[in-house]
Amino acid sequence: MTRVAVVDLGTNSTRLLVADVDGPRVDEVERRLAITRLGEGVDARRRLLPLPIARVRNVLSDYRRTADSHGVDGRTLAIATSAVRDAENGEAFLGEIEWSYGFTARLLSGDEEALLTFRGATEGRGLDEPTLVLDVGGGSTELVVGDAYGISFHTSLDMGCVRMTERFPNVADCGNAVRALLAERIPEDVRPSRAIGVAGTVTTLAAIELGGYAASRTHGHRLSRESVERELARLAPLTDDERRAVPGIEPDRAPVIVAGIAIVREVLAHFRLDELDASERDILHGAAIEAAALPEREEGAAPPGAYTCC
């Protein structure tokens, strides 16, 4: 058994998982989340901005201390996704993170992100029918379909909750854009029988329905398509402050939750699915398995670009 620490440098949030890994089994020790909005402005400017970078750095200082307090020795992995992929200074930012905090940093392609998400979300589940894993991130949405025999389809689409909020303040326009992209990018013969939803939008929907967030209750909670449509209709007309007052919505997620729910609604409609299961296991758990295979970290010079990202 190997103890690891994994950080997900997402477009909307920065998350930490400390876990014990034994083969495909991942046992959580501690998990943390902070809304940092690293992808703020990236869609328009194609750069990570100084203020979001500072927010992430503040969180990573705390995460590094948490990993050390749990005795993680060497096998620490920071994965970066949509916002860092899209930013001209993304690689320099990762070099700084690796040098400053001692995490091995890895920039994932959209396909790698999709595959790690599927691995994390389906570990320990019986996949006796074609299953869609839906991951609505801040900058992109990953769609992976597979069963007990393996993955049959996967794609990463540039339609995350932060990106779509910045592009389409109107929920109708957002829904139309998502619907068009799905029709363009998903082959007609991709027809899963069930769905698993991961990440903040889906777990927030579960928390709203349950009247508050608790991982033990949201994990496995079944969300009907009617419930998703109902919450979208309820939340869309509200101001950000009014959304923050809704039980189950984390205050910092309120500005982007409507676009996220619109994506979930359109995905379910496209695949003609009536429900999905919320999952607390996601890309972090897939990345933890990757982290367990890392070699011991070697001391050396700063990576190219360290401290030059902004």
Secondary structure as GFF3:
##gff-version 3
##sequence-region A 1 310
A	DSSP	beta_strand	2	9	.	.	.	ID=ss1
A	DSSP	beta_strand	13	22	.	.	.	ID=ss2
A	DSSP	beta_strand	25	35	.	.	.	ID=ss3
A	DSSP	alpha_helix	42	45	.	.	.	ID=ss4
A	DSSP	alpha_helix	50	69	.	.	.	ID=ss5
A	DSSP	beta_strand	76	80	.	.	.	ID=ss6
A	DSSP	alpha_helix	82	86	.	.	.	ID=ss7
A	DSSP	alpha_helix	90	101	.	.	.	ID=ss8
A	DSSP	beta_strand	104	107	.	.	.	ID=ss9
A	DSSP	alpha_helix	110	122	.	.	.	ID=ss10
A	DSSP	beta_strand	131	136	.	.	.	ID=ss11
A	DSSP	beta_strand	141	147	.	.	.	ID=ss12
A	DSSP	beta_strand	150	157	.	.	.	ID=ss13
A	DSSP	alpha_helix	161	167	.	.	.	ID=ss14
A	DSSP	alpha_helix	171	185	.	.	.	ID=ss15
A	DSSP	beta_strand	194	198	.	.	.	ID=ss16
A	DSSP	alpha_helix	200	210	.	.	.	ID=ss17
A	DSSP	alpha_helix	215	218	.	.	.	ID=ss18
A	DSSP	beta_strand	222	224	.	.	.	ID=ss19
A	DSSP	alpha_helix	225	235	.	.	.	ID=ss20
A	DSSP	alpha_helix	240	244	.	.	.	ID=ss21
A	DSSP	three_ten_helix	251	253	.	.	.	ID=ss22
A	DSSP	alpha_helix	257	271	.	.	.	ID=ss23
A	DSSP	beta_strand	275	279	.	.	.	ID=ss24
A	DSSP	alpha_helix	283	292	.	.	.	ID=ss25
###
